[in-house]
Amino acid sequence: MASNKLLMLSVVAICLPAMAMATDYLVGDDSGWTINFDYQAWAKDKVFYVGDKFMFQYPKGYHNVFKVNGTAFKNCDIPPANQALSSGNDTVVLNTPGRKWYICGVSNHCSTYAQKLFITVQYQYGWAPAPTPQILQVSQPWAPTPAPTPSSPSTPAPTPSVPDTIVTNPWASSPILSSPPLPTPIAPSWPPAPSLPTTLAPTLERWAPTTLSVPETTLAAVALRSNRF
């Protein structure tokens, strides 16, 4: 409870100086609200704040006051008559900041005689909205530091190759080891047969049968003797 009361007192303490500084302006000063008066020159050297008051004074029935938007102000578009202030002593409180436009809707007072006023209302001290608080993210020094994740090696480990001796049998559930291939027989290298020595040739010739040559005279004598018997 005590804290709520303190908060309310603080708000009032802030707002009261702003309300005390509010200013009442007589539009056009001594000329009032009339035709053939430069109201932009009148407002040029003035700063208007939220809470200030505008007083439009004029002969009742000769003028009136309309609050319009920027487009209607530029084109002097007259709103419906029931929106007009026409008492001759009209007071407008500037409750919000921003641009404000006012014109006279009688005849052609706005378009021909420039009976119109444009102002910009500023925030009064103590009336400006509080800025949005920024949430600061404070690092927690007591938070445990996560262990670094080991980085994976850039080059993956090589996949072991399957030995060539394993053959997959499509009808069996497990691979069958094939028997290693038989070694290729190596032909023995026999030394070449030795050639017969040339010295054996005469010996062999001695074994061959000898042909006897008989003289023809002997053969003739034998034949003659045979004929005698």
Kinemage of the C-alpha trace (Angstrom):
@kinemage 1
@onewidth
@group {chain A} dominant
@subgroup {mainchain}
@vectorlist {calphas} color= white
{ca met a 1} P 0.000 0.000 0.000
{ca ala a 2} L 2.723 2.434 0.954
{ca ser a 3} L 4.551 1.757 -2.298
{ca asn a 4} L 1.366 2.406 -4.347
{ca lys a 5} L 0.803 5.735 -2.619
{ca leu a 6} L 4.400 6.709 -3.223
{ca leu a 7} L 4.001 5.887 -6.909
{ca met a 8} L 0.848 7.991 -7.205
{ca leu a 9} L 2.532 10.935 -5.496
{ca ser a 10} L 5.437 10.660 -7.900
{ca val a 11} L 3.119 10.763 -10.919
{ca val a 12} L 1.274 13.781 -9.547
{ca ala a 13} L 4.564 15.521 -8.795
{ca ile a 14} L 5.632 15.036 -12.393
{ca cys a 15} L 2.331 16.108 -13.953
{ca leu a 16} L 1.678 19.194 -11.836
{ca pro a 17} L 4.660 21.184 -13.166
{ca ala a 18} L 3.619 20.327 -16.716
{ca met a 19} L 0.060 21.481 -16.071
{ca ala a 20} L 1.345 24.611 -14.389
{ca met a 21} L 3.460 25.417 -17.473
{ca ala a 22} L 0.469 25.082 -19.876
{ca thr a 23} L -0.062 28.292 -21.858
{ca asp a 24} L -3.275 29.935 -23.066
{ca tyr a 25} L -2.996 31.446 -26.542
{ca leu a 26} L -5.339 33.979 -28.055
{ca val a 27} L -5.280 33.047 -31.734
{ca gly a 28} L -4.257 36.106 -33.768
{ca asp a 29} L -3.599 38.084 -30.551
{ca asp a 30} L -5.498 41.379 -30.722
{ca ser a 31} L -6.780 40.679 -34.239
{ca gly a 32} L -8.528 37.534 -33.101
{ca trp a 33} L -10.003 34.992 -35.561
{ca thr a 34} L -10.682 36.932 -38.758
{ca ile a 35} L -9.954 37.214 -42.475
{ca asn a 36} L -6.913 38.685 -44.209
{ca phe a 37} L -4.538 37.697 -41.414
{ca asp a 38} L -1.363 35.607 -41.746
{ca tyr a 39} L -1.833 32.970 -39.030
{ca gln a 40} L 1.208 30.974 -40.134
{ca ala a 41} L 3.411 33.978 -39.456
{ca trp a 42} L 1.718 34.353 -36.040
{ca ala a 43} L 2.483 30.689 -35.108
{ca lys a 44} L 5.970 30.609 -36.608
{ca asp a 45} L 7.907 31.784 -33.530
{ca lys a 46} L 5.830 29.844 -31.003
{ca val a 47} L 6.233 26.332 -29.578
{ca phe a 48} L 3.003 24.622 -28.573
{ca tyr a 49} L 2.909 21.800 -26.034
{ca val a 50} L 0.365 19.275 -24.907
{ca gly a 51} L -1.889 20.974 -22.355
{ca asp a 52} L -1.834 24.409 -24.000
{ca lys a 53} L -5.140 26.099 -24.902
{ca phe a 54} L -6.213 27.961 -28.026
{ca met a 55} L -8.890 30.648 -27.767
{ca phe a 56} L -10.690 31.647 -30.974
{ca gln a 57} L -12.428 34.982 -30.502
{ca tyr a 58} L -14.599 36.528 -33.258
{ca pro a 59} L -17.994 38.169 -33.721
{ca lys a 60} L -20.588 35.409 -33.408
{ca gly a 61} L -22.291 34.620 -36.703
{ca tyr a 62} L -19.480 36.078 -38.819
{ca his a 63} L -17.012 33.215 -38.475
{ca asn a 64} L -16.689 29.701 -37.086
{ca val a 65} L -13.964 27.102 -36.401
{ca phe a 66} L -13.533 23.609 -37.902
{ca lys a 67} L -10.858 21.135 -36.964
{ca val a 68} L -9.858 19.285 -40.161
{ca asn a 69} L -7.127 17.037 -41.558
{ca gly a 70} L -4.253 18.012 -43.816
{ca thr a 71} L -6.103 17.393 -47.082
{ca ala a 72} L -9.163 19.413 -46.093
{ca phe a 73} L -6.876 22.184 -44.849
{ca lys a 74} L -5.088 22.359 -48.188
{ca asn a 75} L -8.250 22.261 -50.300
{ca cys a 76} L -10.404 24.239 -47.859
{ca asp a 77} L -12.968 21.425 -47.746
{ca ile a 78} L -15.761 22.369 -45.325
{ca pro a 79} L -16.967 19.585 -42.957
{ca pro a 80} L -20.642 19.200 -41.966
{ca ala a 81} L -22.045 22.239 -40.147
{ca asn a 82} L -22.716 20.280 -36.924
{ca gln a 83} L -18.961 19.923 -36.392
{ca ala a 84} L -18.355 23.685 -36.270
{ca leu a 85} L -17.457 25.755 -33.182
{ca ser a 86} L -19.503 28.929 -33.498
{ca ser a 87} L -19.863 30.533 -30.046
{ca gly a 88} L -17.532 33.436 -30.884
{ca asn a 89} L -15.346 32.541 -27.882
{ca asp a 90} L -14.248 28.954 -28.555
{ca thr a 91} L -11.532 27.229 -26.512
{ca val a 92} L -9.590 24.249 -27.854
{ca val a 93} L -7.349 22.225 -25.504
{ca leu a 94} L -4.315 20.653 -27.160
{ca asn a 95} L -4.565 17.220 -25.561
{ca thr a 96} L -2.383 15.228 -27.956
{ca pro a 97} L 0.893 15.872 -29.765
{ca gly a 98} L 1.145 16.121 -33.526
{ca arg a 99} L -0.123 18.319 -36.330
{ca lys a 100} L -3.360 20.250 -36.003
{ca trp a 101} L -5.360 22.068 -38.714
{ca tyr a 102} L -8.132 24.668 -38.232
{ca ile a 103} L -10.184 26.593 -40.825
{ca cys a 104} L -13.168 28.925 -41.035
{ca gly a 105} L -16.142 27.375 -42.844
{ca val a 106} L -18.061 30.553 -43.582
{ca ser a 107} L -18.378 31.275 -47.304
{ca asn a 108} L -14.939 31.460 -48.946
{ca his a 109} L -13.059 32.771 -45.885
{ca cys a 110} L -10.626 29.851 -46.044
{ca ser a 111} L -9.909 29.682 -49.772
{ca thr a 112} L -9.930 33.389 -50.585
{ca tyr a 113} L -9.002 35.153 -47.347
{ca ala a 114} L -6.647 32.570 -45.840
{ca gln a 115} L -8.550 32.217 -42.576
{ca lys a 116} L -6.855 28.982 -41.514
{ca leu a 117} L -4.193 27.856 -39.050
{ca phe a 118} L -1.693 24.972 -39.003
{ca ile a 119} L 0.399 24.088 -35.916
{ca thr a 120} L 2.511 21.244 -34.500
{ca val a 121} L 2.044 20.271 -30.849
{ca gln a 122} L 5.046 18.963 -28.914
{ca tyr a 123} L 5.200 16.729 -25.863
{ca gln a 124} L 5.187 18.692 -22.655
{ca tyr a 125} L 7.931 17.999 -20.071
{ca gly a 126} L 6.723 15.100 -17.943
{ca trp a 127} L 4.094 14.057 -20.525
{ca ala a 128} L 6.321 12.192 -22.935
{ca pro a 129} L 5.788 8.422 -22.869
{ca ala a 130} L 8.467 6.462 -21.090
{ca pro a 131} L 10.890 4.789 -23.469
{ca thr a 132} L 10.584 1.064 -23.857
{ca pro a 133} L 12.993 -0.557 -21.406
{ca gln a 134} L 15.765 -2.478 -23.018
{ca ile a 135} L 16.388 -5.967 -21.755
{ca leu a 136} L 20.074 -6.451 -21.209
{ca gln a 137} L 21.371 -9.939 -21.594
{ca val a 138} L 24.017 -10.436 -18.916
{ca ser a 139} L 26.251 -13.414 -19.246
{ca gln a 140} L 26.287 -15.684 -16.212
{ca pro a 141} L 29.890 -16.210 -15.112
{ca trp a 142} L 28.865 -19.118 -12.904
{ca ala a 143} L 27.278 -21.079 -15.714
{ca pro a 144} L 29.315 -24.191 -16.490
{ca thr a 145} L 31.216 -24.034 -19.677
{ca pro a 146} L 30.132 -26.846 -21.974
{ca ala a 147} L 32.833 -29.279 -22.877
{ca pro a 148} L 34.087 -28.732 -26.404
{ca thr a 149} L 32.737 -31.195 -28.867
{ca pro a 150} L 35.600 -33.098 -30.491
{ca ser a 151} L 35.784 -32.204 -34.075
{ca ser a 152} L 35.458 -35.034 -36.489
{ca pro a 153} L 38.573 -35.692 -38.600
{ca ser a 154} L 38.490 -34.111 -41.968
{ca thr a 155} L 39.522 -37.378 -43.637
{ca pro a 156} L 37.298 -40.375 -42.762
{ca ala a 157} L 38.966 -43.585 -41.682
{ca pro a 158} L 39.436 -45.995 -44.612
{ca thr a 159} L 36.934 -48.819 -44.771
{ca pro a 160} L 38.667 -52.216 -44.525
{ca ser a 161} L 38.505 -54.035 -47.805
{ca val a 162} L 37.035 -57.527 -47.967
{ca pro a 163} L 39.625 -60.218 -48.821
{ca asp a 164} L 39.369 -61.558 -52.302
{ca thr a 165} L 39.202 -65.153 -50.983
{ca ile a 166} L 35.720 -64.645 -49.486
{ca val a 167} L 32.953 -65.638 -51.895
{ca thr a 168} L 29.337 -65.032 -51.024
{ca asn a 169} L 27.126 -68.066 -51.544
{ca pro a 170} L 23.597 -66.842 -52.437
{ca trp a 171} L 22.060 -70.028 -50.869
{ca ala a 172} L 23.981 -69.900 -47.637
{ca ser a 173} L 23.534 -67.485 -44.754
{ca ser a 174} L 27.227 -66.975 -44.234
{ca pro a 175} L 30.101 -66.541 -46.641
{ca ile a 176} L 32.093 -69.633 -47.660
{ca leu a 177} L 35.807 -69.528 -47.769
{ca ser a 178} L 37.059 -70.862 -51.053
{ca ser a 179} L 40.151 -72.989 -51.102
{ca pro a 180} L 43.186 -71.192 -52.306
{ca pro a 181} L 44.110 -71.851 -55.925
{ca leu a 182} L 46.554 -74.694 -56.564
{ca pro a 183} L 49.988 -73.603 -57.499
{ca thr a 184} L 50.797 -73.838 -61.158
{ca pro a 185} L 53.176 -76.782 -61.768
{ca ile a 186} L 56.534 -75.734 -62.865
{ca ala a 187} L 58.039 -77.818 -65.660
{ca pro a 188} L 61.453 -79.092 -64.637
{ca ser a 189} L 64.168 -77.729 -66.670
{ca trp a 190} L 66.277 -80.720 -67.757
{ca pro a 191} L 69.669 -80.060 -69.061
{ca pro a 192} L 70.022 -80.700 -72.790
{ca ala a 193} L 71.239 -84.163 -73.868
{ca pro a 194} L 74.917 -84.158 -74.327
{ca ser a 195} L 76.074 -84.639 -77.857
{ca leu a 196} L 78.137 -87.728 -78.649
{ca pro a 197} L 81.764 -87.089 -78.899
{ca thr a 198} L 83.178 -87.245 -82.314
{ca thr a 199} L 85.682 -89.863 -81.176
{ca leu a 200} L 82.965 -92.530 -81.009
{ca ala a 201} L 82.304 -92.434 -84.735
{ca pro a 202} L 85.255 -94.686 -85.677
{ca thr a 203} L 84.270 -97.145 -82.966
{ca leu a 204} L 80.742 -97.473 -84.243
{ca glu a 205} L 82.017 -98.004 -87.727
{ca arg a 206} L 83.945 -100.990 -86.451
{ca trp a 207} L 80.746 -102.691 -85.403
{ca ala a 208} L 79.132 -102.402 -88.822
{ca pro a 209} L 79.247 -105.622 -90.974
{ca thr a 210} L 82.062 -105.809 -93.434
{ca thr a 211} L 81.221 -106.460 -97.066
{ca leu a 212} L 83.708 -108.783 -98.686
{ca ser a 213} L 84.700 -108.037 -102.179
{ca val a 214} L 85.425 -111.217 -104.274
{ca pro a 215} L 87.310 -110.873 -107.500
{ca glu a 216} L 85.388 -111.744 -110.620
{ca thr a 217} L 87.929 -114.374 -111.694
{ca thr a 218} L 87.342 -116.264 -108.530
{ca leu a 219} L 83.606 -116.214 -109.017
{ca ala a 220} L 84.015 -117.482 -112.583
{ca ala a 221} L 86.150 -120.371 -111.439
{ca val a 222} L 83.612 -121.356 -108.839
{ca ala a 223} L 80.822 -121.256 -111.360
{ca leu a 224} L 82.797 -123.392 -113.806
{ca arg a 225} L 83.468 -125.990 -111.154
{ca ser a 226} L 79.804 -126.149 -110.288
{ca asn a 227} L 78.842 -126.842 -113.837
{ca arg a 228} L 81.125 -129.858 -113.906
{ca phe a 229} L 79.233 -131.505 -111.093
